[in-house]
Amino acid sequence: MSVQYVTKETLEKLQAELQHMRGVERPAASRAIAEAREKGDLKENAEYDAAKEAQGLLEAKISQLEGVIANARIVDESTIDTSRVAILTKVTITNIATNKKITYQIVSEKEADLKAGKISVSSPIGKGLLGKEVGDVAEVQVPAGMVKFRIEEITV
């Protein structure tokens, strides 16, 4: 698993989600299994099978989240260099073909949320903008073809 760069706020959300899974969802899954077990023959007990499967999925989610947290690195916004596009910078770009301006924040895959203007550092646009400076033109290969973006501004 690779290092995920996240804000302190995102790491705290992930840790809270993990605590909820361990402290609330895990005991609930164990209770569901115990209740299903009390209903008799386990060979033909669909409730028991479903409860065991749900527990397995929960344990897989917990394990995956533990891995993400273990590999998370907090990025301090005050130390971000805004001379180039980098993770956690906000970049205002102009689509040269349409002359449309848009601002994105470059974030880790875990934080990506297009509606909130946050795009993943590993997305085609995110990769194409990384390392660029104000005034540069980024040529980005997207599913619809090649798109050119001019970097207008880089902030935190």
Secondary structure, DSSP 4 states (H G I P E B T S, - for coil): ---EEE-HHHHHHHHHHHHHIIIIIHHHHHHHHHHHHTTS-STT-HHHHHHHHHHHHHHHHHHHHHHHHHTEEE--GGG--TTS--TT-EEEEEETTTTEEEEEEEE-GGG-BGGGTEEETTSHHHHHHTT--TT-EEEEEETTEEEEEEEEEEE-
